[in-house]
Amino acid sequence: MNIKIILYSIFILIVLSSCLIQKGYFANPPNVNCFENENEKNLKLSQGLNHFETQSNIAINKNIGISTCIYGGFKGQYGAEIAGIIYKKLNEKKYFETQIGYGYFNNKSMTNGYSNTMFTIASYNIKATYHKMFIQPTFFITTKSLNFGLTIKINAVYFDKYHSYYNYKDFPDEQDIVHERFSTTEFKNKWDFVYEPVITIQYKGIIYMQFSGIFSRNRYESLVYGKSYLYYKPTLTTNSAIINIDNRPQHATVLFTVGHEFKFKKKK
């Protein structure tokens, strides 16, 4: 494959990933492996414009291993995961593993940006902490230069607390009127299930790419309020009124990740 095409694809995926608004549940790419021998250790590094991640895997023997992951966002988010690995190389072209683990995440962030047009400003304020237990079976098909993997990551998520506030302001129209709408979702001590099917493509010795979809059992409803006022006289604000019921998941729906993997044959 032409190296220019690879580099261009990486750039596009990083840009797309950085534009996603990662709500209360901060979806992170699964730490999957494709061990080639029983003395192997992997180190993976990935970064977007809004986060960085370090993943490590150690094969303890020919069927058991350990994986760890540390995640950090550039707006104060952080989290970590640890899991046990059961793996088996079925034949020269097929590999299977299952991980069972635990993770903790703390997400406190504020995002401001334009929405749809240059005349709408959107802001998001999120404060959420949660624990999760997960299982992620993975199946790989391997070739000389590429590995293709399919993962189904199933997360049982326990939110200690969840607070999400968003606000849209449509700047003046021809009548100099600002239209504003806002909504708050808040709860605590609540279980949820999040499902993440993931496709992984590994270019051996170079890079890896992951494409994730995120689905959850519940969609949380919240009331959407709206008000209008003159741009130059904000004191003449109309009373807030319920204009809609918002029904949305607590996470992004897709995720793209690009990183580099280092393989060590001896444990270090």
C-alpha positions in Angstrom: 0.0 0.0 0.0 1.3 3.5 -0.9 2.7 5.2 2.2 1.1 8.5 1.3 -2.3 6.9 1.3 -1.6 5.4 4.7 -0.5 8.7 6.2 -3.4 10.5 4.6 -5.8 8.0 6.1 -4.3 8.4 9.5 -4.6 12.1 9.4 -8.3 12.0 8.4 -9.1 9.5 11.1 -7.4 11.5 13.8 -9.3 14.7 12.7 -12.6 12.8 12.7 -12.0 11.3 16.1 -11.0 14.7 17.6 -14.3 16.2 16.4 -16.5 13.8 18.3 -18.1 15.0 21.5 -17.3 12.2 24.1 -20.2 12.7 26.5 -20.4 11.2 30.0 -19.3 7.6 29.1 -15.8 8.1 27.6 -15.5 5.3 25.0 -11.9 4.1 24.7 -10.6 1.6 22.1 -10.2 -2.0 23.5 -6.8 -3.2 24.3 -6.7 -6.3 22.0 -3.6 -8.4 21.2 -2.5 -10.9 18.7 0.3 -12.7 20.6 2.9 -14.4 18.4 4.7 -16.3 21.2 4.4 -17.0 24.9 7.2 -14.7 25.9 5.8 -11.6 24.3 5.1 -8.1 25.7 3.3 -5.4 23.7 3.3 -1.7 24.2 0.8 0.4 22.2 0.7 4.2 22.0 -2.1 6.2 20.5 -3.0 9.9 20.4 -5.7 12.1 18.9 -6.2 15.9 19.2 -8.2 15.4 22.4 -6.7 12.3 24.2 -3.7 10.0 24.6 -3.6 6.3 25.6 -1.0 3.8 26.6 -1.8 0.1 26.5 0.4 -2.9 27.5 0.0 -6.7 27.3 2.1 -9.5 28.8 1.9 -13.1 27.9 2.6 -15.1 31.1 2.6 -18.5 29.4 1.2 -20.0 26.1 -2.4 -19.4 27.1 -2.7 -16.7 29.8 -1.7 -13.0 29.9 -2.4 -9.6 31.5 -3.5 -6.3 29.9 -3.4 -2.8 31.3 -4.6 0.5 29.9 -4.1 4.2 31.0 -6.2 6.8 29.3 -6.0 10.6 29.6 -7.9 13.4 27.9 -6.6 16.9 27.3 -9.5 18.4 29.2 -8.9 16.6 32.5 -10.5 13.2 31.8 -8.6 10.1 33.0 -9.2 6.4 33.5 -7.5 3.0 33.6 -8.4 -0.7 32.9 -6.8 -4.0 33.9 -7.8 -7.4 32.7 -6.8 -11.0 32.5 -6.3 -12.6 29.1 -7.0 -16.1 27.9 -5.7 -16.6 24.4 -5.0 -19.4 21.9 -3.5 -19.5 18.4 -5.9 -21.8 16.6 -3.6 -22.2 13.5 -1.3 -20.2 11.3 -4.1 -17.8 10.3 -6.5 -17.8 13.2 -6.2 -16.4 16.7 -8.7 -16.0 19.5 -8.6 -14.4 22.9 -11.0 -13.3 25.7 -10.3 -10.6 28.3 -12.2 -10.1 31.6 -11.4 -6.9 33.5 -12.3 -3.9 35.5 -12.0 -0.1 34.7 -12.5 3.2 36.4 -13.0 6.6 34.6 -13.4 10.2 35.8 -14.8 12.6 33.1 -15.0 16.3 33.9 -14.9 18.4 30.8 -16.3 21.5 29.1 -16.5 21.8 25.3 -17.4 24.9 23.3 -17.7 25.1 19.6 -19.8 25.8 16.6 -22.7 23.6 15.6 -24.1 23.3 12.0 -23.3 26.8 11.0 -21.1 29.7 12.1 -24.2 31.3 13.7 -24.8 28.6 16.3 -22.6 28.1 19.4 -22.9 24.9 21.4 -21.4 24.2 24.8 -21.3 21.0 26.8 -20.5 20.6 30.5 -20.0 17.0 31.8 -19.2 15.6 35.2 -19.3 11.8 35.5 -17.5 9.1 37.4 -18.1 5.4 36.8 -16.8 1.9 37.3 -17.1 -0.9 34.8 -16.6 -4.6 34.5 -16.1 -5.9 31.0 -15.6 -9.0 28.8 -14.2 -8.7 25.3 -13.9 -11.8 23.1 -11.7 -11.2 20.0 -11.1 -13.2 16.8 -8.2 -12.4 14.5 -7.3 -13.5 11.0 -3.6 -13.0 10.4 -1.5 -12.7 7.2 2.2 -11.9 6.6 1.7 -8.1 6.8 -1.8 -7.5 8.2 -4.0 -8.7 11.1 -7.8 -8.3 10.9 -9.7 -8.5 14.2 -13.3 -8.4 15.4 -14.0 -7.6 19.0 -17.3 -7.5 20.9 -16.7 -5.5 24.2 -19.5 -5.8 26.7 -19.4 -3.4 29.6 -21.5 -3.4 32.8 -21.2 0.3 33.9 -22.0 1.7 37.3 -22.3 5.5 37.4 -21.4 7.0 40.8 -22.8 10.2 39.4 -23.6 11.6 36.0 -24.3 15.3 35.1 -24.6 16.6 31.6 -25.6 20.1 30.5 -25.7 21.5 27.0 -26.6 24.8 25.6 -27.2 26.1 22.1 -27.4 29.7 21.1 -28.5 30.7 17.6 -27.1 34.1 16.9 -29.3 37.0 15.6 -31.5 36.4 12.6 -32.8 39.3 10.5 -34.8 40.5 13.5 -31.8 40.6 15.9 -33.3 37.8 18.0 -31.2 35.2 19.8 -32.8 31.8 20.2 -31.4 29.7 23.1 -32.2 26.1 24.2 -30.6 24.1 27.0 -31.0 20.8 28.7 -29.7 19.0 31.8 -29.4 15.2 32.5 -28.5 14.2 36.0 -28.6 10.9 38.0 -26.4 8.8 40.3 -25.9 5.2 41.5 -27.2 3.7 38.3 -26.2 0.6 36.3 -26.1 0.5 32.5 -24.8 -1.8 29.8 -22.7 -0.6 26.9 -21.8 -2.7 23.8 -18.9 -1.9 21.6 -18.3 -3.9 18.4 -14.8 -3.0 17.2 -12.8 -3.8 14.0 -9.0 -3.7 14.3 -6.5 -3.6 11.4 -2.9 -4.1 12.4 -0.1 -3.2 10.0 2.6 -5.4 11.5 5.5 -3.3 12.8 3.9 0.0 11.7 0.5 1.1 12.9 -2.9 -0.2 13.9 -6.3 1.3 13.4 -9.6 0.6 15.2 -13.2 1.4 14.2 -15.7 1.3 17.1 -19.4 1.5 17.4 -21.0 2.3 20.8 -24.5 1.2 21.8 -26.2 1.2 25.2 -29.3 -0.3 26.8 -30.8 3.0 28.0 -31.3 6.4 26.5 -31.8 9.1 29.1 -34.6 11.5 28.6 -34.3 15.2 29.7 -36.5 18.2 29.1 -35.3 20.8 26.6 -36.0 24.4 27.5 -36.0 27.4 25.2 -36.0 31.2 25.4 -35.6 34.1 23.1 -34.3 37.7 23.5 -33.0 40.6 21.6 -29.2 40.4 20.9 -28.6 44.0 22.1 -31.0 43.8 25.0 -30.6 40.4 26.8 -32.5 41.7 29.8 -35.7 41.4 27.7 -35.5 37.6 27.9 -38.7 35.6 27.5 -39.6 33.1 30.2 -38.1 29.6 29.6 -40.5 27.1 28.2 -40.4 23.4 27.6 -40.0 22.9 23.8 -38.9 19.3 23.5 -37.9 16.1 25.2 -34.4 15.1 24.5 -33.7 11.3 24.2 -30.0 10.6 23.8 -27.3 8.1 24.9 -24.6 9.1 27.4 -21.8 8.5 24.9 -20.6 9.0 21.3 -21.8 6.6 18.7 -18.6 6.0 16.8 -14.9 6.2 17.5 -11.8 6.1 15.3 -8.3 5.4 16.8 -4.8 5.2 15.3 -1.7 4.1 17.2 1.7 2.4 17.0 2.5 -1.0 18.5 5.9 -2.2 19.8 6.5 -5.9 20.3 9.1 -7.4 22.6 9.9 -11.1 22.6 11.4 -11.0 26.1 9.6 -9.7 29.2 11.0 -6.4 30.4 
